[in-house]
Amino acid sequence: MNKTVIAAALALMVVGCTPKQRPVEYARTVFAVEASVEVNDKTMTVAWKKSGEGMIGGYNVYISEERLAAKHPASVAKPSFRPFNEEPFPGDTNPDDGVEYFVADGLDNGVRYYVSVRAIYPDGSVSKPSNEVEVVCGPRGEIELAVRYEGEPSGFSFERNAPVKADATDSDIYFFSKRFADILGSPERLNGFLRQTRFLVLPFGGSFDEVRKQLAQNPLRATKKSVPVKQGEWVLIQTPEQKSALVQVVGFSGEQGSDRRVTLAYAFSALVGEAVF
């Protein structure tokens, strides 16, 4: 047997003795659960909790105009749908609270988004989705209004998200106070050529999330040109373009009359025809 044959035989023996590499198995037991979303002007903050223990490579956050979680309800080996985040989200900087927070910017107001979260496993596959949350971005904040013609600001434009004069052409709301009554009114009451806003004091209360959910389950329409309001009440407001604002009367200051002021917390949805916040 020559040297070449002997070398080849030895090589085959070495290859044959090398143990086969088994594919790495991951315990796919980590999921994102209890997803919730807080929106604001062209932005949203997505929160969720981690369920289960095991190795993951981060999370993907899905923000889509279609129901991705409903369309793909199971774990996916090679997802064709793209997450909002370009790189895997490793988690926030405060793991001790048990909640992850992801901020998404550059979104559009008035667009219905469906939001869900999936864990990413080390092999690139993704877990089944969290619950899917339906939201619409829009401005939120707090405003203080003076009685019409008695101080500034006396009106507010939800579309501009800015205080204006009560009789400005883009004003959606104004406040006035008389004996025993504090009233929110439509600017058309000041001048027939101004905007025609409609109001409804909601028959239910609670936190913003509770009111938002009840409104989603029991759609209501605002029909009144003005409404008397009390502290703590929630008011549904609809603009001439059929966009909606949800307002809570935070409180009042000053005596009833020309010195009175009202503080309102508001959320505005630019979605036409539906009050989705």
Secondary structure as a PSIPRED ss2 file (coil, helix, strand):
# PSIPRED VFORMAT (PSIPRED V4.0)

   1 M C   1.000  0.000  0.000
   2 N C   1.000  0.000  0.000
   3 K H   0.000  1.000  0.000
   4 T H   0.000  1.000  0.000
   5 V H   0.000  1.000  0.000
   6 I H   0.000  1.000  0.000
   7 A H   0.000  1.000  0.000
   8 A H   0.000  1.000  0.000
   9 A H   0.000  1.000  0.000
  10 L H   0.000  1.000  0.000
  11 A H   0.000  1.000  0.000
  12 L H   0.000  1.000  0.000
  13 M H   0.000  1.000  0.000
  14 V H   0.000  1.000  0.000
  15 V H   0.000  1.000  0.000
  16 G H   0.000  1.000  0.000
  17 C H   0.000  1.000  0.000
  18 T C   1.000  0.000  0.000
  19 P C   1.000  0.000  0.000
  20 K C   1.000  0.000  0.000
  21 Q C   1.000  0.000  0.000
  22 R C   1.000  0.000  0.000
  23 P C   1.000  0.000  0.000
  24 V C   1.000  0.000  0.000
  25 E C   1.000  0.000  0.000
  26 Y C   1.000  0.000  0.000
  27 A C   1.000  0.000  0.000
  28 R C   1.000  0.000  0.000
  29 T C   1.000  0.000  0.000
  30 V C   1.000  0.000  0.000
  31 F E   0.000  0.000  1.000
  32 A E   0.000  0.000  1.000
  33 V E   0.000  0.000  1.000
  34 E E   0.000  0.000  1.000
  35 A E   0.000  0.000  1.000
  36 S E   0.000  0.000  1.000
  37 V E   0.000  0.000  1.000
  38 E E   0.000  0.000  1.000
  39 V E   0.000  0.000  1.000
  40 N E   0.000  0.000  1.000
  41 D C   1.000  0.000  0.000
  42 K C   1.000  0.000  0.000
  43 T E   0.000  0.000  1.000
  44 M E   0.000  0.000  1.000
  45 T E   0.000  0.000  1.000
  46 V E   0.000  0.000  1.000
  47 A E   0.000  0.000  1.000
  48 W E   0.000  0.000  1.000
  49 K E   0.000  0.000  1.000
  50 K E   0.000  0.000  1.000
  51 S E   0.000  0.000  1.000
  52 G C   1.000  0.000  0.000
  53 E C   1.000  0.000  0.000
  54 G C   1.000  0.000  0.000
  55 M C   1.000  0.000  0.000
  56 I C   1.000  0.000  0.000
  57 G C   1.000  0.000  0.000
  58 G E   0.000  0.000  1.000
  59 Y E   0.000  0.000  1.000
  60 N E   0.000  0.000  1.000
  61 V E   0.000  0.000  1.000
  62 Y E   0.000  0.000  1.000
  63 I E   0.000  0.000  1.000
  64 S E   0.000  0.000  1.000
  65 E C   1.000  0.000  0.000
  66 E C   1.000  0.000  0.000
  67 R C   1.000  0.000  0.000
  68 L H   0.000  1.000  0.000
  69 A H   0.000  1.000  0.000
  70 A H   0.000  1.000  0.000
  71 K H   0.000  1.000  0.000
  72 H C   1.000  0.000  0.000
  73 P C   1.000  0.000  0.000
  74 A C   1.000  0.000  0.000
  75 S C   1.000  0.000  0.000
  76 V E   0.000  0.000  1.000
  77 A C   1.000  0.000  0.000
  78 K C   1.000  0.000  0.000
  79 P C   1.000  0.000  0.000
  80 S C   1.000  0.000  0.000
  81 F C   1.000  0.000  0.000
  82 R C   1.000  0.000  0.000
  83 P C   1.000  0.000  0.000
  84 F C   1.000  0.000  0.000
  85 N C   1.000  0.000  0.000
  86 E C   1.000  0.000  0.000
  87 E C   1.000  0.000  0.000
  88 P C   1.000  0.000  0.000
  89 F E   0.000  0.000  1.000
  90 P C   1.000  0.000  0.000
  91 G C   1.000  0.000  0.000
  92 D C   1.000  0.000  0.000
  93 T C   1.000  0.000  0.000
  94 N C   1.000  0.000  0.000
  95 P H   0.000  1.000  0.000
  96 D H   0.000  1.000  0.000
  97 D H   0.000  1.000  0.000
  98 G C   1.000  0.000  0.000
  99 V E   0.000  0.000  1.000
 100 E E   0.000  0.000  1.000
 101 Y E   0.000  0.000  1.000
 102 F E   0.000  0.000  1.000
 103 V E   0.000  0.000  1.000
 104 A E   0.000  0.000  1.000
 105 D E   0.000  0.000  1.000
 106 G C   1.000  0.000  0.000
 107 L C   1.000  0.000  0.000
 108 D C   1.000  0.000  0.000
 109 N E   0.000  0.000  1.000
 110 G C   1.000  0.000  0.000
 111 V C   1.000  0.000  0.000
 112 R E   0.000  0.000  1.000
 113 Y E   0.000  0.000  1.000
 114 Y E   0.000  0.000  1.000
 115 V E   0.000  0.000  1.000
 116 S E   0.000  0.000  1.000
 117 V E   0.000  0.000  1.000
 118 R E   0.000  0.000  1.000
 119 A E   0.000  0.000  1.000
 120 I E   0.000  0.000  1.000
 121 Y C   1.000  0.000  0.000
 122 P C   1.000  0.000  0.000
 123 D C   1.000  0.000  0.000
 124 G C   1.000  0.000  0.000
 125 S C   1.000  0.000  0.000
 126 V E   0.000  0.000  1.000
 127 S C   1.000  0.000  0.000
 128 K C   1.000  0.000  0.000
 129 P C   1.000  0.000  0.000
 130 S C   1.000  0.000  0.000
 131 N C   1.000  0.000  0.000
 132 E C   1.000  0.000  0.000
 133 V E   0.000  0.000  1.000
 134 E E   0.000  0.000  1.000
 135 V E   0.000  0.000  1.000
 136 V E   0.000  0.000  1.000
 137 C E   0.000  0.000  1.000
 138 G C   1.000  0.000  0.000
 139 P C   1.000  0.000  0.000
 140 R E   0.000  0.000  1.000
 141 G E   0.000  0.000  1.000
 142 E E   0.000  0.000  1.000
 143 I E   0.000  0.000  1.000
 144 E E   0.000  0.000  1.000
 145 L E   0.000  0.000  1.000
 146 A E   0.000  0.000  1.000
 147 V E   0.000  0.000  1.000
 148 R C   1.000  0.000  0.000
 149 Y C   1.000  0.000  0.000
 150 E C   1.000  0.000  0.000
 151 G C   1.000  0.000  0.000
 152 E C   1.000  0.000  0.000
 153 P C   1.000  0.000  0.000
 154 S C   1.000  0.000  0.000
 155 G E   0.000  0.000  1.000
 156 F E   0.000  0.000  1.000
 157 S E   0.000  0.000  1.000
 158 F C   1.000  0.000  0.000
 159 E C   1.000  0.000  0.000
 160 R C   1.000  0.000  0.000
 161 N C   1.000  0.000  0.000
 162 A E   0.000  0.000  1.000
 163 P E   0.000  0.000  1.000
 164 V E   0.000  0.000  1.000
 165 K C   1.000  0.000  0.000
 166 A C   1.000  0.000  0.000
 167 D C   1.000  0.000  0.000
 168 A C   1.000  0.000  0.000
 169 T C   1.000  0.000  0.000
 170 D C   1.000  0.000  0.000
 171 S C   1.000  0.000  0.000
 172 D C   1.000  0.000  0.000
 173 I E   0.000  0.000  1.000
 174 Y E   0.000  0.000  1.000
 175 F E   0.000  0.000  1.000
 176 F E   0.000  0.000  1.000
 177 S E   0.000  0.000  1.000
 178 K E   0.000  0.000  1.000
 179 R C   1.000  0.000  0.000
 180 F C   1.000  0.000  0.000
 181 A E   0.000  0.000  1.000
 182 D E   0.000  0.000  1.000
 183 I E   0.000  0.000  1.000
 184 L E   0.000  0.000  1.000
 185 G E   0.000  0.000  1.000
 186 S C   1.000  0.000  0.000
 187 P H   0.000  1.000  0.000
 188 E H   0.000  1.000  0.000
 189 R H   0.000  1.000  0.000
 190 L C   1.000  0.000  0.000
 191 N C   1.000  0.000  0.000
 192 G C   1.000  0.000  0.000
 193 F C   1.000  0.000  0.000
 194 L C   1.000  0.000  0.000
 195 R C   1.000  0.000  0.000
 196 Q C   1.000  0.000  0.000
 197 T C   1.000  0.000  0.000
 198 R E   0.000  0.000  1.000
 199 F E   0.000  0.000  1.000
 200 L E   0.000  0.000  1.000
 201 V E   0.000  0.000  1.000
 202 L C   1.000  0.000  0.000
 203 P C   1.000  0.000  0.000
 204 F C   1.000  0.000  0.000
 205 G C   1.000  0.000  0.000
 206 G C   1.000  0.000  0.000
 207 S C   1.000  0.000  0.000
 208 F H   0.000  1.000  0.000
 209 D H   0.000  1.000  0.000
 210 E H   0.000  1.000  0.000
 211 V H   0.000  1.000  0.000
 212 R H   0.000  1.000  0.000
 213 K H   0.000  1.000  0.000
 214 Q H   0.000  1.000  0.000
 215 L H   0.000  1.000  0.000
 216 A H   0.000  1.000  0.000
 217 Q H   0.000  1.000  0.000
 218 N C   1.000  0.000  0.000
 219 P C   1.000  0.000  0.000
 220 L C   1.000  0.000  0.000
 221 R C   1.000  0.000  0.000
 222 A C   1.000  0.000  0.000
 223 T C   1.000  0.000  0.000
 224 K E   0.000  0.000  1.000
 225 K C   1.000  0.000  0.000
 226 S E   0.000  0.000  1.000
 227 V E   0.000  0.000  1.000
 228 P E   0.000  0.000  1.000
 229 V C   1.000  0.000  0.000
 230 K C   1.000  0.000  0.000
 231 Q C   1.000  0.000  0.000
 232 G C   1.000  0.000  0.000
 233 E C   1.000  0.000  0.000
 234 W E   0.000  0.000  1.000
 235 V E   0.000  0.000  1.000
 236 L E   0.000  0.000  1.000
 237 I E   0.000  0.000  1.000
 238 Q E   0.000  0.000  1.000
 239 T C   1.000  0.000  0.000
 240 P C   1.000  0.000  0.000
 241 E C   1.000  0.000  0.000
 242 Q C   1.000  0.000  0.000
 243 K C   1.000  0.000  0.000
 244 S E   0.000  0.000  1.000
 245 A E   0.000  0.000  1.000
 246 L E   0.000  0.000  1.000
 247 V E   0.000  0.000  1.000
 248 Q E   0.000  0.000  1.000
 249 V E   0.000  0.000  1.000
 250 V E   0.000  0.000  1.000
 251 G E   0.000  0.000  1.000
 252 F E   0.000  0.000  1.000
 253 S E   0.000  0.000  1.000
 254 G C   1.000  0.000  0.000
 255 E C   1.000  0.000  0.000
 256 Q C   1.000  0.000  0.000
 257 G C   1.000  0.000  0.000
 258 S C   1.000  0.000  0.000
 259 D C   1.000  0.000  0.000
 260 R C   1.000  0.000  0.000
 261 R E   0.000  0.000  1.000
 262 V E   0.000  0.000  1.000
 263 T E   0.000  0.000  1.000
 264 L E   0.000  0.000  1.000
 265 A E   0.000  0.000  1.000
 266 Y E   0.000  0.000  1.000
 267 A E   0.000  0.000  1.000
 268 F E   0.000  0.000  1.000
 269 S E   0.000  0.000  1.000
 270 A C   1.000  0.000  0.000
 271 L C   1.000  0.000  0.000
 272 V C   1.000  0.000  0.000
 273 G C   1.000  0.000  0.000
 274 E C   1.000  0.000  0.000
 275 A C   1.000  0.000  0.000
 276 V C   1.000  0.000  0.000
 277 F C   1.000  0.000  0.000
